């Protein structure tokens, strides 16, 4: 009976150790996923800002061409 109890205590201790290890690994992965999600959001915002800047510059170029053509036709 004592031998069985000792074996069960060892099994329980090992399973608790494994649980702690897996819990730590899960927390690490959760932290990494959260960080990567934040980076993705920042990159998407930068992409949108860059696209807006490009659109604005294209508009200015078109306006400049239009003004230049008006001055040429005078």
C-alpha positions in Angstrom: 0.0 0.0 0.0 2.8 2.4 0.9 4.6 1.6 -2.3 1.5 2.4 -4.4 1.0 5.6 -2.5 4.6 6.6 -3.1 4.3 5.8 -6.8 1.1 7.9 -7.0 2.8 10.8 -5.2 5.7 10.6 -7.8 3.2 10.5 -10.7 1.3 13.4 -9.3 4.5 15.4 -8.8 5.6 14.7 -12.3 2.2 15.6 -13.8 2.2 18.9 -11.8 5.7 19.6 -13.1 4.6 18.9 -16.7 1.5 21.1 -16.2 3.7 24.0 -15.0 6.0 23.6 -17.9 3.2 23.5 -20.4 1.5 26.5 -18.7 4.7 28.5 -19.0 5.0 27.5 -22.7 1.4 28.5 -23.3 2.0 31.9 -21.6 5.1 32.5 -23.8 3.2 31.7 -27.0 0.3 33.9 -25.9 2.7 36.8 -25.2 4.4 36.3 -28.6 1.0 36.1 -30.4 -0.1 39.3 -28.7 3.1 41.1 -29.6 2.9 39.9 -33.2 -0.7 41.1 -33.4 0.3 44.5 -32.2 3.2 44.6 -34.7 0.7 43.6 -37.5 -1.7 46.4 -36.5 1.1 48.9 -36.5 2.4 47.7 -39.9 -1.2 47.8 -41.4 -1.6 51.4 -40.1 1.8 52.4 -41.6 0.8 50.8 -44.9 -2.5 52.8 -44.9 -0.6 56.0 -44.0 1.8 55.4 -46.9 -1.0 54.7 -49.3 -2.7 57.9 -48.2 0.6 59.9 -48.7 1.1 58.4 -52.2 -2.5 59.3 -53.2 -2.0 62.8 -51.9 1.3 63.2 -53.9 -0.3 61.8 -57.0 -3.1 64.4 -56.6 -0.5 67.2 -56.3 1.3 66.0 -59.3 -1.9 65.9 -61.4 -2.8 69.4 -60.1 0.7 70.7 -61.1 0.4 69.2 -64.6 -3.0 70.8 -65.0 -1.7 74.2 -63.8 1.3 73.8 -66.1 -0.9 73.0 -69.1 -3.2 76.0 -68.4 -0.1 78.3 -68.4 1.1 76.8 -71.7 -2.2 77.3 -73.4 -2.2 81.0 -72.6 
